[in-house]
């Protein structure tokens, strides 16, 4: 399960994983995590994977993923519900 790190100290991440950083002030990291934690996102990932042992999704294909961006207030409401 994905985890949001809120601490400022450095952490170690395996090179087998991709680390995402939210660049926009109007997007909540928790909302993005919820979006990619959905079963539909998992199926899309398997469908678009390269078929290797770790089933990686090409980063350009990942960037093509469409996410409905709601107002920050609505994003927070969804995060609070889940």
PyMOL Python script that loads the backbone (N, CA, C, O; Angstrom):
from pymol import cmd

cmd.read_pdbstr("""\
ATOM      1  N   UNK A   1       0.847  -1.183   0.000  1.00  0.00           N
ATOM      2  CA  UNK A   1       0.000   0.000   0.000  1.00  0.00           C
ATOM      3  C   UNK A   1       0.884   1.235   0.000  1.00  0.00           C
ATOM      4  O   UNK A   1       1.893   1.286   0.704  1.00  0.00           O
ATOM      5  N   UNK A   2       0.511   2.207  -0.775  1.00  0.00           N
ATOM      6  CA  UNK A   2       1.266   3.445  -0.852  1.00  0.00           C
ATOM      7  C   UNK A   2       1.201   4.191   0.471  1.00  0.00           C
ATOM      8  O   UNK A   2       0.223   4.091   1.213  1.00  0.00           O
ATOM      9  N   UNK A   3       2.247   4.931   0.748  1.00  0.00           N
ATOM     10  CA  UNK A   3       2.315   5.676   1.991  1.00  0.00           C
ATOM     11  C   UNK A   3       2.813   7.080   1.694  1.00  0.00           C
ATOM     12  O   UNK A   3       3.791   7.264   0.969  1.00  0.00           O
ATOM     13  N   UNK A   4       2.138   8.057   2.255  1.00  0.00           N
ATOM     14  CA  UNK A   4       2.598   9.427   2.111  1.00  0.00           C
ATOM     15  C   UNK A   4       3.543   9.728   3.253  1.00  0.00           C
ATOM     16  O   UNK A   4       3.207   9.521   4.419  1.00  0.00           O
ATOM     17  N   UNK A   5       4.712  10.212   2.922  1.00  0.00           N
ATOM     18  CA  UNK A   5       5.697  10.571   3.933  1.00  0.00           C
ATOM     19  C   UNK A   5       5.566  12.062   4.195  1.00  0.00           C
ATOM     20  O   UNK A   5       5.721  12.874   3.282  1.00  0.00           O
ATOM     21  N   UNK A   6       5.286  12.417   5.423  1.00  0.00           N
ATOM     22  CA  UNK A   6       5.088  13.822   5.764  1.00  0.00           C
ATOM     23  C   UNK A   6       6.300  14.420   6.471  1.00  0.00           C
ATOM     24  O   UNK A   6       6.319  15.616   6.760  1.00  0.00           O
ATOM     25  N   UNK A   7       7.283  13.621   6.745  1.00  0.00           N
ATOM     26  CA  UNK A   7       8.460  14.103   7.457  1.00  0.00           C
ATOM     27  C   UNK A   7       9.451  14.729   6.484  1.00  0.00           C
ATOM     28  O   UNK A   7       9.474  14.393   5.300  1.00  0.00           O
ATOM     29  N   UNK A   8      10.259  15.630   6.993  1.00  0.00           N
ATOM     30  CA  UNK A   8      11.248  16.307   6.162  1.00  0.00           C
ATOM     31  C   UNK A   8      12.573  15.540   6.094  1.00  0.00           C
ATOM     32  O   UNK A   8      13.436  15.878   5.284  1.00  0.00           O
ATOM     33  N   UNK A   9      12.743  14.513   6.933  1.00  0.00           N
ATOM     34  CA  UNK A   9      14.010  13.787   6.917  1.00  0.00           C
ATOM     35  C   UNK A   9      14.070  12.847   5.705  1.00  0.00           C
ATOM     36  O   UNK A   9      13.031  12.388   5.229  1.00  0.00           O
ATOM     37  N   UNK A  10      15.257  12.563   5.214  1.00  0.00           N
ATOM     38  CA  UNK A  10      15.404  11.677   4.048  1.00  0.00           C
ATOM     39  C   UNK A  10      14.905  10.260   4.343  1.00  0.00           C
ATOM     40  O   UNK A  10      14.962   9.786   5.477  1.00  0.00           O
ATOM     41  N   UNK A  11      14.420   9.607   3.301  1.00  0.00           N
ATOM     42  CA  UNK A  11      14.004   8.214   3.415  1.00  0.00           C
ATOM     43  C   UNK A  11      14.665   7.423   2.292  1.00  0.00           C
ATOM     44  O   UNK A  11      15.133   8.003   1.313  1.00  0.00           O
ATOM     45  N   UNK A  12      14.703   6.126   2.431  1.00  0.00           N
ATOM     46  CA  UNK A  12      15.295   5.245   1.440  1.00  0.00           C
ATOM     47  C   UNK A  12      14.173   4.502   0.722  1.00  0.00           C
ATOM     48  O   UNK A  12      13.293   3.926   1.362  1.00  0.00           O
ATOM     49  N   UNK A  13      14.209   4.517  -0.614  1.00  0.00           N
ATOM     50  CA  UNK A  13      13.200   3.842  -1.416  1.00  0.00           C
ATOM     51  C   UNK A  13      13.914   2.932  -2.400  1.00  0.00           C
ATOM     52  O   UNK A  13      14.897   3.331  -3.024  1.00  0.00           O
ATOM     53  N   UNK A  14      13.424   1.717  -2.536  1.00  0.00           N
ATOM     54  CA  UNK A  14      14.002   0.771  -3.473  1.00  0.00           C
ATOM     55  C   UNK A  14      13.920   1.313  -4.895  1.00  0.00           C
ATOM     56  O   UNK A  14      12.928   1.951  -5.248  1.00  0.00           O
ATOM     57  N   UNK A  15      14.944   1.072  -5.724  1.00  0.00           N
ATOM     58  CA  UNK A  15      14.879   1.513  -7.116  1.00  0.00           C
ATOM     59  C   UNK A  15      13.806   0.774  -7.921  1.00  0.00           C
ATOM     60  O   UNK A  15      13.533   1.141  -9.064  1.00  0.00           O
ATOM     61  N   UNK A  16      13.200  -0.257  -7.340  1.00  0.00           N
ATOM     62  CA  UNK A  16      12.128  -0.983  -8.014  1.00  0.00           C
ATOM     63  C   UNK A  16      10.812  -0.203  -7.975  1.00  0.00           C
ATOM     64  O   UNK A  16       9.840  -0.592  -8.622  1.00  0.00           O
ATOM     65  N   UNK A  17      10.780   0.895  -7.219  1.00  0.00           N
ATOM     66  CA  UNK A  17       9.557   1.684  -7.070  1.00  0.00           C
ATOM     67  C   UNK A  17       9.760   3.094  -7.596  1.00  0.00           C
ATOM     68  O   UNK A  17      10.876   3.613  -7.600  1.00  0.00           O
ATOM     69  N   UNK A  18       8.679   3.701  -8.035  1.00  0.00           N
ATOM     70  CA  UNK A  18       8.698   5.084  -8.476  1.00  0.00           C
ATOM     71  C   UNK A  18       8.124   5.952  -7.364  1.00  0.00           C
ATOM     72  O   UNK A  18       7.123   5.596  -6.741  1.00  0.00           O
ATOM     73  N   UNK A  19       8.751   7.070  -7.125  1.00  0.00           N
ATOM     74  CA  UNK A  19       8.290   8.009  -6.109  1.00  0.00           C
ATOM     75  C   UNK A  19       7.655   9.195  -6.817  1.00  0.00           C
ATOM     76  O   UNK A  19       8.247   9.782  -7.723  1.00  0.00           O
ATOM     77  N   UNK A  20       6.460   9.536  -6.400  1.00  0.00           N
ATOM     78  CA  UNK A  20       5.752  10.661  -6.999  1.00  0.00           C
ATOM     79  C   UNK A  20       5.820  11.870  -6.080  1.00  0.00           C
ATOM     80  O   UNK A  20       5.811  11.741  -4.856  1.00  0.00           O
ATOM     81  N   UNK A  21       5.886  13.037  -6.686  1.00  0.00           N
ATOM     82  CA  UNK A  21       5.851  14.278  -5.926  1.00  0.00           C
ATOM     83  C   UNK A  21       4.776  15.169  -6.546  1.00  0.00           C
ATOM     84  O   UNK A  21       4.761  15.395  -7.756  1.00  0.00           O
ATOM     85  N   UNK A  22       3.893  15.664  -5.710  1.00  0.00           N
ATOM     86  CA  UNK A  22       2.840  16.553  -6.173  1.00  0.00           C
ATOM     87  C   UNK A  22       3.453  17.933  -6.402  1.00  0.00           C
ATOM     88  O   UNK A  22       4.075  18.505  -5.506  1.00  0.00           O
ATOM     89  N   UNK A  23       3.271  18.454  -7.604  1.00  0.00           N
ATOM     90  CA  UNK A  23       3.862  19.744  -7.954  1.00  0.00           C
ATOM     91  C   UNK A  23       2.863  20.890  -7.913  1.00  0.00           C
ATOM     92  O   UNK A  23       3.254  22.056  -7.975  1.00  0.00           O
ATOM     93  N   UNK A  24       1.593  20.574  -7.809  1.00  0.00           N
ATOM     94  CA  UNK A  24       0.561  21.608  -7.833  1.00  0.00           C
ATOM     95  C   UNK A  24      -0.003  21.825  -6.439  1.00  0.00           C
ATOM     96  O   UNK A  24      -0.190  20.874  -5.680  1.00  0.00           O
ATOM     97  N   UNK A  25      -0.273  23.075  -6.107  1.00  0.00           N
ATOM     98  CA  UNK A  25      -0.833  23.405  -4.793  1.00  0.00           C
ATOM     99  C   UNK A  25      -2.305  23.039  -4.671  1.00  0.00           C
ATOM    100  O   UNK A  25      -2.833  22.954  -3.563  1.00  0.00           O
ATOM    101  N   UNK A  26      -2.969  22.821  -5.801  1.00  0.00           N
ATOM    102  CA  UNK A  26      -4.410  22.541  -5.765  1.00  0.00           C
ATOM    103  C   UNK A  26      -4.726  21.053  -5.827  1.00  0.00           C
ATOM    104  O   UNK A  26      -5.864  20.667  -6.096  1.00  0.00           O
ATOM    105  N   UNK A  27      -3.712  20.209  -5.576  1.00  0.00           N
ATOM    106  CA  UNK A  27      -3.898  18.754  -5.604  1.00  0.00           C
ATOM    107  C   UNK A  27      -3.395  18.162  -4.293  1.00  0.00           C
ATOM    108  O   UNK A  27      -2.293  18.473  -3.840  1.00  0.00           O
ATOM    109  N   UNK A  28      -4.214  17.307  -3.692  1.00  0.00           N
ATOM    110  CA  UNK A  28      -3.830  16.626  -2.448  1.00  0.00           C
ATOM    111  C   UNK A  28      -3.195  15.272  -2.769  1.00  0.00           C
ATOM    112  O   UNK A  28      -3.736  14.496  -3.556  1.00  0.00           O
ATOM    113  N   UNK A  29      -2.064  15.001  -2.165  1.00  0.00           N
ATOM    114  CA  UNK A  29      -1.374  13.722  -2.370  1.00  0.00           C
ATOM    115  C   UNK A  29      -2.270  12.558  -1.952  1.00  0.00           C
ATOM    116  O   UNK A  29      -2.263  11.506  -2.592  1.00  0.00           O
ATOM    117  N   UNK A  30      -3.034  12.744  -0.888  1.00  0.00           N
ATOM    118  CA  UNK A  30      -3.924  11.681  -0.414  1.00  0.00           C
ATOM    119  C   UNK A  30      -4.991  11.342  -1.454  1.00  0.00           C
ATOM    120  O   UNK A  30      -5.375  10.182  -1.601  1.00  0.00           O
ATOM    121  N   UNK A  31      -5.464  12.355  -2.169  1.00  0.00           N
ATOM    122  CA  UNK A  31      -6.456  12.145  -3.219  1.00  0.00           C
ATOM    123  C   UNK A  31      -5.845  11.322  -4.353  1.00  0.00           C
ATOM    124  O   UNK A  31      -6.477  10.392  -4.854  1.00  0.00           O
ATOM    125  N   UNK A  32      -4.634  11.655  -4.755  1.00  0.00           N
ATOM    126  CA  UNK A  32      -3.942  10.908  -5.808  1.00  0.00           C
ATOM    127  C   UNK A  32      -3.714   9.465  -5.357  1.00  0.00           C
ATOM    128  O   UNK A  32      -3.895   8.534  -6.142  1.00  0.00           O
ATOM    129  N   UNK A  33      -3.322   9.277  -4.107  1.00  0.00           N
ATOM    130  CA  UNK A  33      -3.113   7.924  -3.596  1.00  0.00           C
ATOM    131  C   UNK A  33      -4.409   7.121  -3.628  1.00  0.00           C
ATOM    132  O   UNK A  33      -4.409   5.942  -3.984  1.00  0.00           O
ATOM    133  N   UNK A  34      -5.512   7.764  -3.253  1.00  0.00           N
ATOM    134  CA  UNK A  34      -6.809   7.081  -3.315  1.00  0.00           C
ATOM    135  C   UNK A  34      -7.146   6.695  -4.748  1.00  0.00           C
ATOM    136  O   UNK A  34      -7.647   5.598  -4.994  1.00  0.00           O
ATOM    137  N   UNK A  35      -6.876   7.590  -5.696  1.00  0.00           N
ATOM    138  CA  UNK A  35      -7.181   7.315  -7.097  1.00  0.00           C
ATOM    139  C   UNK A  35      -6.421   6.087  -7.584  1.00  0.00           C
ATOM    140  O   UNK A  35      -7.003   5.215  -8.230  1.00  0.00           O
ATOM    141  N   UNK A  36      -5.140   6.010  -7.283  1.00  0.00           N
ATOM    142  CA  UNK A  36      -4.341   4.883  -7.757  1.00  0.00           C
ATOM    143  C   UNK A  36      -4.514   3.627  -6.913  1.00  0.00           C
ATOM    144  O   UNK A  36      -4.025   2.562  -7.290  1.00  0.00           O
ATOM    145  N   UNK A  37      -5.197   3.731  -5.783  1.00  0.00           N
ATOM    146  CA  UNK A  37      -5.478   2.557  -4.953  1.00  0.00           C
ATOM    147  C   UNK A  37      -6.768   1.850  -5.379  1.00  0.00           C
ATOM    148  O   UNK A  37      -7.091   0.783  -4.857  1.00  0.00           O
ATOM    149  N   UNK A  38      -7.492   2.431  -6.312  1.00  0.00           N
ATOM    150  CA  UNK A  38      -8.756   1.839  -6.776  1.00  0.00           C
ATOM    151  C   UNK A  38      -8.494   0.556  -7.570  1.00  0.00           C
ATOM    152  O   UNK A  38      -7.436   0.397  -8.179  1.00  0.00           O
ATOM    153  N   UNK A  39      -9.460  -0.346  -7.555  1.00  0.00           N
ATOM    154  CA  UNK A  39      -9.347  -1.584  -8.335  1.00  0.00           C
ATOM    155  C   UNK A  39      -9.233  -1.296  -9.823  1.00  0.00           C
ATOM    156  O   UNK A  39      -8.515  -1.993 -10.540  1.00  0.00           O
ATOM    157  N   UNK A  40      -9.941  -0.267 -10.292  1.00  0.00           N
ATOM    158  CA  UNK A  40      -9.888   0.095 -11.706  1.00  0.00           C
ATOM    159  C   UNK A  40      -8.478   0.521 -12.115  1.00  0.00           C
ATOM    160  O   UNK A  40      -8.009   0.174 -13.199  1.00  0.00           O
ATOM    161  N   UNK A  41      -7.807   1.272 -11.247  1.00  0.00           N
ATOM    162  CA  UNK A  41      -6.431   1.697 -11.532  1.00  0.00           C
ATOM    163  C   UNK A  41      -5.498   0.496 -11.554  1.00  0.00           C
ATOM    164  O   UNK A  41      -4.573   0.435 -12.365  1.00  0.00           O
ATOM    165  N   UNK A  42      -5.741  -0.453 -10.665  1.00  0.00           N
ATOM    166  CA  UNK A  42      -4.925  -1.669 -10.630  1.00  0.00           C
ATOM    167  C   UNK A  42      -5.090  -2.464 -11.924  1.00  0.00           C
ATOM    168  O   UNK A  42      -4.108  -2.928 -12.504  1.00  0.00           O
ATOM    169  N   UNK A  43      -6.335  -2.618 -12.371  1.00  0.00           N
ATOM    170  CA  UNK A  43      -6.576  -3.333 -13.630  1.00  0.00           C
ATOM    171  C   UNK A  43      -5.943  -2.612 -14.810  1.00  0.00           C
ATOM    172  O   UNK A  43      -5.364  -3.247 -15.691  1.00  0.00           O
ATOM    173  N   UNK A  44      -6.050  -1.299 -14.828  1.00  0.00           N
ATOM    174  CA  UNK A  44      -5.432  -0.519 -15.899  1.00  0.00           C
ATOM    175  C   UNK A  44      -3.912  -0.718 -15.890  1.00  0.00           C
ATOM    176  O   UNK A  44      -3.284  -0.838 -16.942  1.00  0.00           O
ATOM    177  N   UNK A  45      -3.342  -0.751 -14.704  1.00  0.00           N
ATOM    178  CA  UNK A  45      -1.901  -0.971 -14.571  1.00  0.00           C
ATOM    179  C   UNK A  45      -1.482  -2.330 -15.115  1.00  0.00           C
ATOM    180  O   UNK A  45      -0.475  -2.438 -15.814  1.00  0.00           O
ATOM    181  N   UNK A  46      -2.247  -3.360 -14.796  1.00  0.00           N
ATOM    182  CA  UNK A  46      -1.925  -4.701 -15.304  1.00  0.00           C
ATOM    183  C   UNK A  46      -2.095  -4.751 -16.825  1.00  0.00           C
ATOM    184  O   UNK A  46      -1.290  -5.365 -17.524  1.00  0.00           O
ATOM    185  N   UNK A  47      -3.129  -4.112 -17.323  1.00  0.00           N
ATOM    186  CA  UNK A  47      -3.377  -4.093 -18.763  1.00  0.00           C
ATOM    187  C   UNK A  47      -2.246  -3.375 -19.507  1.00  0.00           C
ATOM    188  O   UNK A  47      -1.831  -3.798 -20.586  1.00  0.00           O
ATOM    189  N   UNK A  48      -1.759  -2.293 -18.916  1.00  0.00           N
ATOM    190  CA  UNK A  48      -0.723  -1.496 -19.568  1.00  0.00           C
ATOM    191  C   UNK A  48       0.687  -1.879 -19.207  1.00  0.00           C
ATOM    192  O   UNK A  48       1.631  -1.200 -19.611  1.00  0.00           O
ATOM    193  N   UNK A  49       0.858  -2.952 -18.454  1.00  0.00           N
ATOM    194  CA  UNK A  49       2.201  -3.319 -18.001  1.00  0.00           C
ATOM    195  C   UNK A  49       3.003  -3.982 -19.105  1.00  0.00           C
ATOM    196  O   UNK A  49       2.471  -4.392 -20.136  1.00  0.00           O
ATOM    197  N   UNK A  50       4.293  -4.072 -18.856  1.00  0.00           N
ATOM    198  CA  UNK A  50       5.203  -4.649 -19.855  1.00  0.00           C
ATOM    199  C   UNK A  50       5.279  -6.168 -19.780  1.00  0.00           C
ATOM    200  O   UNK A  50       5.966  -6.790 -20.591  1.00  0.00           O
ATOM    201  N   UNK A  51       4.587  -6.774 -18.825  1.00  0.00           N
ATOM    202  CA  UNK A  51       4.554  -8.232 -18.733  1.00  0.00           C
ATOM    203  C   UNK A  51       5.783  -8.841 -18.092  1.00  0.00           C
ATOM    204  O   UNK A  51       5.956 -10.059 -18.132  1.00  0.00           O
ATOM    205  N   UNK A  52       6.638  -8.027 -17.503  1.00  0.00           N
ATOM    206  CA  UNK A  52       7.822  -8.572 -16.844  1.00  0.00           C
ATOM    207  C   UNK A  52       7.432  -9.132 -15.476  1.00  0.00           C
ATOM    208  O   UNK A  52       6.261  -9.097 -15.096  1.00  0.00           O
ATOM    209  N   UNK A  53       8.400  -9.639 -14.752  1.00  0.00           N
ATOM    210  CA  UNK A  53       8.135 -10.231 -13.440  1.00  0.00           C
ATOM    211  C   UNK A  53       7.489  -9.214 -12.501  1.00  0.00           C
ATOM    212  O   UNK A  53       6.583  -9.556 -11.742  1.00  0.00           O
ATOM    213  N   UNK A  54       7.950  -7.974 -12.550  1.00  0.00           N
ATOM    214  CA  UNK A  54       7.399  -6.934 -11.678  1.00  0.00           C
ATOM    215  C   UNK A  54       6.238  -6.185 -12.325  1.00  0.00           C
ATOM    216  O   UNK A  54       5.624  -5.337 -11.678  1.00  0.00           O
ATOM    217  N   UNK A  55       5.931  -6.470 -13.554  1.00  0.00           N
ATOM    218  CA  UNK A  55       4.819  -5.842 -14.283  1.00  0.00           C
ATOM    219  C   UNK A  55       4.861  -4.316 -14.181  1.00  0.00           C
ATOM    220  O   UNK A  55       3.961  -3.692 -13.620  1.00  0.00           O
ATOM    221  N   UNK A  56       5.903  -3.743 -14.724  1.00  0.00           N
ATOM    222  CA  UNK A  56       6.067  -2.293 -14.717  1.00  0.00           C
ATOM    223  C   UNK A  56       5.221  -1.639 -15.799  1.00  0.00           C
ATOM    224  O   UNK A  56       5.008  -2.205 -16.871  1.00  0.00           O
ATOM    225  N   UNK A  57       4.748  -0.442 -15.500  1.00  0.00           N
ATOM    226  CA  UNK A  57       4.051   0.373 -16.480  1.00  0.00           C
ATOM    227  C   UNK A  57       5.049   1.428 -16.960  1.00  0.00           C
ATOM    228  O   UNK A  57       5.689   2.104 -16.154  1.00  0.00           O
ATOM    229  N   UNK A  58       5.172   1.557 -18.272  1.00  0.00           N
ATOM    230  CA  UNK A  58       6.049   2.560 -18.841  1.00  0.00           C
ATOM    231  C   UNK A  58       5.664   3.929 -18.290  1.00  0.00           C
ATOM    232  O   UNK A  58       4.480   4.256 -18.208  1.00  0.00           O
ATOM    233  N   UNK A  59       6.653   4.724 -17.915  1.00  0.00           N
ATOM    234  CA  UNK A  59       6.375   6.007 -17.281  1.00  0.00           C
ATOM    235  C   UNK A  59       5.565   6.934 -18.177  1.00  0.00           C
ATOM    236  O   UNK A  59       4.705   7.661 -17.679  1.00  0.00           O
ATOM    237  N   UNK A  60       5.810   6.931 -19.471  1.00  0.00           N
ATOM    238  CA  UNK A  60       5.021   7.773 -20.383  1.00  0.00           C
ATOM    239  C   UNK A  60       3.563   7.325 -20.419  1.00  0.00           C
ATOM    240  O   UNK A  60       2.661   8.159 -20.493  1.00  0.00           O
ATOM    241  N   UNK A  61       3.330   6.028 -20.370  1.00  0.00           N
ATOM    242  CA  UNK A  61       1.950   5.516 -20.329  1.00  0.00           C
ATOM    243  C   UNK A  61       1.293   5.902 -19.005  1.00  0.00           C
ATOM    244  O   UNK A  61       0.113   6.249 -18.965  1.00  0.00           O
ATOM    245  N   UNK A  62       2.067   5.839 -17.930  1.00  0.00           N
ATOM    246  CA  UNK A  62       1.564   6.246 -16.624  1.00  0.00           C
ATOM    247  C   UNK A  62       1.153   7.721 -16.649  1.00  0.00           C
ATOM    248  O   UNK A  62       0.104   8.086 -16.117  1.00  0.00           O
ATOM    249  N   UNK A  63       1.982   8.566 -17.268  1.00  0.00           N
ATOM    250  CA  UNK A  63       1.680   9.996 -17.351  1.00  0.00           C
ATOM    251  C   UNK A  63       0.418  10.269 -18.164  1.00  0.00           C
ATOM    252  O   UNK A  63      -0.203  11.319 -18.000  1.00  0.00           O
ATOM    253  N   UNK A  64       0.035   9.353 -19.025  1.00  0.00           N
ATOM    254  CA  UNK A  64      -1.187   9.517 -19.821  1.00  0.00           C
ATOM    255  C   UNK A  64      -2.456   9.202 -19.029  1.00  0.00           C
ATOM    256  O   UNK A  64      -3.561   9.407 -19.530  1.00  0.00           O
ATOM    257  N   UNK A  65      -2.311   8.714 -17.822  1.00  0.00           N
ATOM    258  CA  UNK A  65      -3.462   8.390 -16.985  1.00  0.00           C
ATOM    259  C   UNK A  65      -4.251   9.657 -16.677  1.00  0.00           C
ATOM    260  O   UNK A  65      -3.697  10.647 -16.198  1.00  0.00           O
ATOM    261  N   UNK A  66      -5.527   9.613 -16.952  1.00  0.00           N
ATOM    262  CA  UNK A  66      -6.380  10.769 -16.683  1.00  0.00           C
ATOM    263  C   UNK A  66      -6.978  10.666 -15.283  1.00  0.00           C
ATOM    264  O   UNK A  66      -7.554   9.645 -14.907  1.00  0.00           O
ATOM    265  N   UNK A  67      -6.828  11.734 -14.534  1.00  0.00           N
ATOM    266  CA  UNK A  67      -7.348  11.799 -13.167  1.00  0.00           C
ATOM    267  C   UNK A  67      -8.297  12.991 -13.102  1.00  0.00           C
ATOM    268  O   UNK A  67      -7.927  14.098 -13.494  1.00  0.00           O
ATOM    269  N   UNK A  68      -9.516  12.775 -12.609  1.00  0.00           N
ATOM    270  CA  UNK A  68     -10.435  13.917 -12.497  1.00  0.00           C
ATOM    271  C   UNK A  68      -9.991  14.836 -11.355  1.00  0.00           C
ATOM    272  O   UNK A  68     -10.011  14.443 -10.188  1.00  0.00           O
ATOM    273  N   UNK A  69      -9.598  16.039 -11.696  1.00  0.00           N
ATOM    274  CA  UNK A  69      -9.176  16.982 -10.667  1.00  0.00           C
ATOM    275  C   UNK A  69     -10.360  17.818 -10.224  1.00  0.00           C
ATOM    276  O   UNK A  69     -10.947  18.575 -10.997  1.00  0.00           O
ATOM    277  N   UNK A  70     -10.680  17.660  -8.987  1.00  0.00           N
ATOM    278  CA  UNK A  70     -11.776  18.395  -8.368  1.00  0.00           C
ATOM    279  C   UNK A  70     -11.184  19.562  -7.590  1.00  0.00           C
ATOM    280  O   UNK A  70      -9.965  19.684  -7.467  1.00  0.00           O
ATOM    281  N   UNK A  71     -12.040  20.401  -7.077  1.00  0.00           N
ATOM    282  CA  UNK A  71     -11.541  21.478  -6.219  1.00  0.00           C
ATOM    283  C   UNK A  71     -10.853  20.834  -5.016  1.00  0.00           C
ATOM    284  O   UNK A  71     -11.140  19.694  -4.650  1.00  0.00           O
ATOM    285  N   UNK A  72      -9.953  21.581  -4.421  1.00  0.00           N
ATOM    286  CA  UNK A  72      -9.221  21.045  -3.269  1.00  0.00           C
ATOM    287  C   UNK A  72     -10.183  20.675  -2.138  1.00  0.00           C
ATOM    288  O   UNK A  72      -9.951  19.705  -1.417  1.00  0.00           O
ATOM    289  N   UNK A  73     -11.251  21.441  -1.986  1.00  0.00           N
ATOM    290  CA  UNK A  73     -12.256  21.154  -0.961  1.00  0.00           C
ATOM    291  C   UNK A  73     -12.926  19.812  -1.227  1.00  0.00           C
ATOM    292  O   UNK A  73     -13.108  19.016  -0.305  1.00  0.00           O
ATOM    293  N   UNK A  74     -13.296  19.555  -2.481  1.00  0.00           N
ATOM    294  CA  UNK A  74     -13.926  18.276  -2.821  1.00  0.00           C
ATOM    295  C   UNK A  74     -12.934  17.123  -2.679  1.00  0.00           C
ATOM    296  O   UNK A  74     -13.309  16.037  -2.235  1.00  0.00           O
ATOM    297  N   UNK A  75     -11.690  17.343  -3.046  1.00  0.00           N
ATOM    298  CA  UNK A  75     -10.681  16.314  -2.843  1.00  0.00           C
ATOM    299  C   UNK A  75     -10.586  15.960  -1.357  1.00  0.00           C
ATOM    300  O   UNK A  75     -10.548  14.786  -0.991  1.00  0.00           O
ATOM    301  N   UNK A  76     -10.547  16.992  -0.505  1.00  0.00           N
ATOM    302  CA  UNK A  76     -10.441  16.754   0.940  1.00  0.00           C
ATOM    303  C   UNK A  76     -11.665  16.012   1.454  1.00  0.00           C
ATOM    304  O   UNK A  76     -11.549  15.147   2.322  1.00  0.00           O
ATOM    305  N   UNK A  77     -12.839  16.345   0.924  1.00  0.00           N
ATOM    306  CA  UNK A  77     -14.066  15.644   1.340  1.00  0.00           C
ATOM    307  C   UNK A  77     -13.956  14.160   1.026  1.00  0.00           C
ATOM    308  O   UNK A  77     -14.305  13.322   1.858  1.00  0.00           O
ATOM    309  N   UNK A  78     -13.473  13.828  -0.168  1.00  0.00           N
ATOM    310  CA  UNK A  78     -13.321  12.429  -0.564  1.00  0.00           C
ATOM    311  C   UNK A  78     -12.299  11.738   0.329  1.00  0.00           C
ATOM    312  O   UNK A  78     -12.526  10.614   0.776  1.00  0.00           O
ATOM    313  N   UNK A  79     -11.179  12.398   0.590  1.00  0.00           N
ATOM    314  CA  UNK A  79     -10.153  11.832   1.470  1.00  0.00           C
ATOM    315  C   UNK A  79     -10.747  11.579   2.859  1.00  0.00           C
ATOM    316  O   UNK A  79     -10.490  10.535   3.459  1.00  0.00           O
ATOM    317  N   UNK A  80     -11.527  12.513   3.367  1.00  0.00           N
ATOM    318  CA  UNK A  80     -12.121  12.361   4.701  1.00  0.00           C
ATOM    319  C   UNK A  80     -13.091  11.177   4.751  1.00  0.00           C
ATOM    320  O   UNK A  80     -13.179  10.492   5.770  1.00  0.00           O
ATOM    321  N   UNK A  81     -13.821  10.934   3.656  1.00  0.00           N
ATOM    322  CA  UNK A  81     -14.768   9.823   3.629  1.00  0.00           C
ATOM    323  C   UNK A  81     -14.031   8.491   3.677  1.00  0.00           C
ATOM    324  O   UNK A  81     -14.462   7.561   4.358  1.00  0.00           O
ATOM    325  N   UNK A  82     -12.907   8.400   2.945  1.00  0.00           N
ATOM    326  CA  UNK A  82     -12.178   7.149   2.888  1.00  0.00           C
ATOM    327  C   UNK A  82     -11.068   7.097   3.895  1.00  0.00           C
ATOM    328  O   UNK A  82     -10.353   6.098   3.974  1.00  0.00           O
TER     329      UNK A  82
END
""", "prot")
cmd.dss("prot")
cmd.show_as("cartoon", "prot")
cmd.util.cbc("prot")
cmd.orient("prot")
